[in-house]
Amino acid sequence: MSDATTVTGPPHWVLTLSCPDRSGIVHAVAGMLAEHGGNITESQQFGDPLSGLFFMRVQVESAASRAELETAMAEVAAEFTMSWHLDVVGRPVRTLVMVSKAAHCLNDLLFRQRSENLPIDIVAVVGNHPDLAELAAFYGIDFHHVPVTRATKAEAEARLLELVHELDVELVVLARYMQILSDELCRELEGQVINIHHSFLPSFKGARPYAQAHDRGVKLIGATSHYVTGDLDEGPIIEQDVERVDHSRHVADLVALGQDVERRTLARAVRWHAEHRVLLDGHRTVVFR
């Protein structure tokens, strides 16, 4: 993990936290940061009346070391029963991308990482088919072919976990990976796996969803990006987007539009996660955009 001492000028930190909502939280956090020479450059907060939880994201410039800030924050956290996380602003999150045969989401993430400062470091691509090995190689990323059958599913997931640990992976992105992860793997990587799928679900399941949608004359197509849980396609939603269509559109048009909305929806979800803008609130998310 990078340390803030490599940054030119005052180190820039991002602090996220959640805790039971009560008075004095913002004052305590801001006061602690001020005591350590902190200059707050961005601050967002939300109190959820349904869960009774308070959420906060702060970016702060401070010459204090990580150890000093973590020690001080631990004292505040103990008083307010907080869950919290401190990181360097903009540090690329070590990411593993999982794919099958569709290239659009993988290609988009690789391009954005290289050209648009998407704050991730894609350390490997894992595919249950070898089709996208050349695309990964074009960007200089190692490709691991891990085939999955009903008989080898446990072995394949064990290999995935090996790669996660060996490569110090912090985020796994399912970029149109057409395999269902086991409940055990979902629990092992809770809050670390992001998926993308078309938003027709639970309608139009299975093969050729856009053809099914075209046959039904849908007027909206879209995509949903969410954290993966043991409940298939029902994890906490990070981002959704839609495109309007009409009777003049052919199946190929719907597929092209669908792929485009999938790309941008996944990219936003990955960016917000990597920038520590997404906090879990039970089965929902708080997204500080």
C-alpha positions in Angstrom: 0.0 0.0 0.0 1.3 3.4 -0.9 2.1 5.8 1.9 1.3 9.5 1.9 4.9 10.4 2.4 5.4 10.0 -1.4 3.0 12.8 -2.2 4.4 16.3 -2.9 3.1 18.9 -0.4 0.9 18.1 2.5 -0.4 14.5 2.4 -4.0 14.3 1.2 -6.1 11.7 3.1 -9.6 10.4 2.7 -11.5 9.3 5.9 -14.8 7.4 5.8 -16.8 6.4 8.8 -20.2 5.1 9.9 -21.7 4.8 13.4 -24.9 5.2 15.4 -26.3 8.7 14.8 -25.9 11.1 17.7 -24.9 14.6 18.3 -21.2 15.7 18.3 -19.9 13.3 15.7 -18.9 16.0 13.1 -17.4 18.2 15.9 -15.3 15.4 17.2 -14.0 14.3 13.8 -13.3 17.9 12.6 -11.7 18.8 15.9 -9.4 15.8 15.8 -8.3 16.7 12.3 -7.7 20.3 13.3 -5.6 19.2 16.2 -3.4 17.4 13.6 -3.0 20.4 11.3 -5.8 19.2 9.0 -7.3 21.3 6.3 -10.6 19.8 5.2 -10.9 20.0 1.4 -14.1 18.0 1.0 -16.8 16.8 3.4 -20.1 15.0 3.0 -22.3 13.4 5.6 -25.7 11.6 5.8 -27.8 10.5 8.7 -30.2 7.6 7.8 -33.4 7.8 9.8 -34.3 4.2 8.8 -31.1 2.5 10.0 -30.2 5.2 12.7 -26.7 5.3 11.3 -24.6 8.3 10.4 -22.2 8.3 7.5 -19.3 10.7 6.7 -16.6 11.1 4.1 -13.8 13.7 4.6 -10.8 14.6 2.5 -8.2 16.4 4.5 -4.7 17.7 3.9 -2.5 17.1 6.9 1.2 16.7 7.5 0.5 14.2 10.3 1.6 10.7 9.7 -0.7 7.8 9.1 0.1 6.4 12.5 -0.7 9.7 14.2 -4.0 10.0 12.5 -5.0 6.4 13.0 -4.1 6.6 16.7 -6.2 9.8 17.1 -9.1 8.4 15.0 -9.2 5.2 17.1 -9.9 7.3 20.2 -12.8 9.1 18.5 -14.1 5.8 17.1 -14.1 4.2 20.5 -16.3 7.0 21.9 -18.8 6.8 19.0 -18.7 3.1 18.2 -17.4 3.8 14.7 -16.4 1.7 11.7 -13.9 3.8 9.8 -11.2 3.7 7.1 -8.3 6.0 6.3 -6.5 6.0 2.9 -4.4 8.3 0.7 -6.6 10.2 -1.8 -6.2 8.9 -5.3 -4.2 5.7 -4.4 -4.9 3.2 -7.1 -6.9 0.2 -5.7 -5.4 -3.2 -6.6 -8.0 -4.7 -8.8 -8.7 -8.1 -10.4 -11.1 -8.2 -13.3 -13.1 -11.4 -14.1 -14.5 -12.0 -17.6 -16.1 -14.6 -19.9 -16.3 -13.7 -23.6 -17.8 -10.2 -23.8 -15.1 -7.6 -24.1 -16.8 -4.3 -23.8 -16.6 -3.8 -20.0 -13.0 -5.1 -19.7 -11.8 -2.9 -22.6 -13.5 0.1 -21.0 -11.9 -0.4 -17.6 -8.5 -0.9 -19.1 -8.8 2.2 -21.3 -10.1 4.3 -18.4 -7.3 3.1 -16.1 -4.7 4.2 -18.7 -6.3 7.3 -20.1 -8.8 8.8 -17.7 -7.1 8.4 -14.3 -9.5 5.7 -13.1 -7.9 5.1 -9.6 -7.5 1.4 -9.9 -4.4 -0.8 -10.7 -5.6 -3.8 -12.6 -3.1 -6.5 -11.6 -4.7 -9.4 -13.4 -7.6 -10.6 -15.6 -9.2 -13.9 -14.9 -11.4 -15.6 -17.6 -13.3 -18.8 -17.6 -12.7 -18.7 -21.4 -9.5 -17.7 -23.1 -11.1 -15.3 -25.6 -10.0 -12.0 -23.9 -6.3 -13.0 -23.3 -5.1 -10.9 -26.3 -7.0 -7.9 -25.1 -5.4 -8.1 -21.6 -2.0 -8.7 -23.2 -2.4 -5.5 -25.4 -2.6 -3.5 -22.1 0.2 -5.5 -20.5 -2.0 -7.3 -18.0 -1.5 -10.9 -17.0 -4.4 -13.1 -18.1 -5.2 -16.3 -16.1 -7.5 -18.9 -17.8 -9.5 -20.6 -15.0 -12.2 -22.7 -16.7 -15.3 -23.5 -14.6 -17.5 -26.5 -14.8 -20.0 -27.9 -12.3 -17.3 -30.4 -11.3 -14.5 -27.9 -11.1 -16.3 -24.9 -9.6 -14.8 -25.4 -6.1 -11.3 -25.8 -7.5 -11.7 -22.7 -9.7 -12.8 -20.5 -6.8 -9.9 -21.8 -4.7 -7.6 -20.6 -7.5 -9.3 -17.3 -7.6 -8.7 -16.8 -3.9 -5.1 -17.8 -4.3 -4.7 -15.0 -6.9 -6.5 -12.5 -4.6 -4.1 -13.3 -1.8 -0.9 -13.6 -3.9 -1.6 -10.3 -5.7 -2.8 -8.4 -2.7 -6.1 -7.7 -4.5 -8.5 -5.2 -2.8 -11.3 -5.2 -5.4 -12.7 -7.9 -7.7 -14.8 -6.7 -10.7 -17.1 -9.0 -12.6 -17.0 -7.5 -16.0 -19.7 -9.6 -17.6 -18.4 -12.7 -15.9 -21.0 -15.3 -16.7 -20.6 -17.5 -13.7 -22.4 -17.5 -10.3 -20.1 -17.2 -7.3 -20.7 -19.5 -4.4 -22.1 -18.3 -1.1 -18.8 -19.1 0.6 -16.8 -17.0 -1.8 -19.3 -14.1 -1.5 -18.9 -14.2 2.2 -15.1 -14.4 1.9 -15.0 -11.3 -0.3 -17.9 -9.4 1.1 -17.9 -5.7 0.1 -15.0 -6.3 -2.3 -16.8 -7.7 -5.4 -18.7 -5.5 -7.9 -20.9 -6.9 -10.6 -22.7 -5.4 -13.7 -25.7 -6.7 -15.4 -28.6 -5.5 -17.5 -31.5 -4.1 -15.5 -34.2 -6.3 -17.1 -33.8 -8.7 -14.2 -35.8 -10.5 -12.9 -37.4 -10.5 -16.3 -35.7 -11.8 -19.4 -33.3 -14.2 -17.6 -30.8 -16.4 -19.4 -29.6 -16.2 -22.9 -30.2 -13.3 -25.3 -32.0 -11.0 -22.9 -32.0 -8.1 -25.4 -33.8 -10.3 -27.9 -36.3 -11.2 -25.3 -36.8 -7.5 -24.4 -37.1 -6.5 -28.1 -39.8 -9.2 -28.5 -41.7 -7.6 -25.6 -41.4 -4.1 -27.0 -39.5 -2.6 -24.0 -39.2 1.2 -23.9 -36.2 1.4 -21.5 -33.0 -0.6 -21.3 -30.5 -0.1 -18.5 -27.8 -1.6 -16.3 -27.2 -2.1 -12.6 -23.9 -2.3 -10.8 -23.9 -3.7 -7.3 -21.9 -5.5 -4.7 -22.1 -9.3 -4.9 -23.7 -11.3 -2.2 -25.1 -14.8 -1.9 -28.4 -13.5 -3.1 -28.1 -13.6 -6.9 -28.1 -10.1 -8.4 -29.7 -8.7 -5.3 -26.6 -7.2 -3.5 -26.4 -3.5 -2.5 -26.8 -1.3 -5.6 -24.1 1.2 -6.3 -25.2 2.7 -9.6 -27.9 2.3 -12.3 -28.5 4.0 -15.6 -31.0 3.7 -18.5 -31.5 4.6 -22.2 -34.9 5.1 -23.8 -35.7 3.0 -26.9 -38.7 2.7 -29.2 -40.3 0.5 -31.8 -37.7 1.5 -34.5 -34.8 -0.2 -32.7 -33.6 -3.6 -33.8 -32.1 -6.2 -31.5 -28.6 -5.2 -32.6 -29.4 -1.6 -31.6 -30.5 -2.7 -28.1 -27.4 -4.8 -27.7 -25.1 -1.9 -28.6 -27.0 0.5 -26.4 -27.1 -2.0 -23.6 -23.3 -2.6 -23.8 -22.7 1.2 -23.7 -24.8 1.7 -20.6 -23.2 -1.3 -18.9 -19.7 0.2 -19.6 -20.4 3.6 -18.1 -22.5 2.2 -15.2 -19.7 -0.2 -14.2 -17.0 2.5 -14.6 -18.9 4.9 -12.3 -19.4 2.2 -9.6 -15.7 1.2 -9.7 -14.6 4.8 -9.6 -16.8 5.6 -6.6 -15.7 2.5 -4.8 -12.0 3.2 -5.4 -12.5 6.8 -4.3 -14.1 5.5 -1.0 -17.4 7.2 -1.9 -19.5 4.1 -1.3 -20.5 3.1 2.3 -22.7 0.1 3.1 -26.0 0.8 4.9 -27.4 -2.7 5.4 -28.8 -3.8 2.1 -28.4 -0.4 0.6 -25.5 2.0 -0.1 -24.7 5.6 0.7 -22.9 7.1 -2.3 -21.1 10.4 -1.8 -20.8 11.6 -5.4 
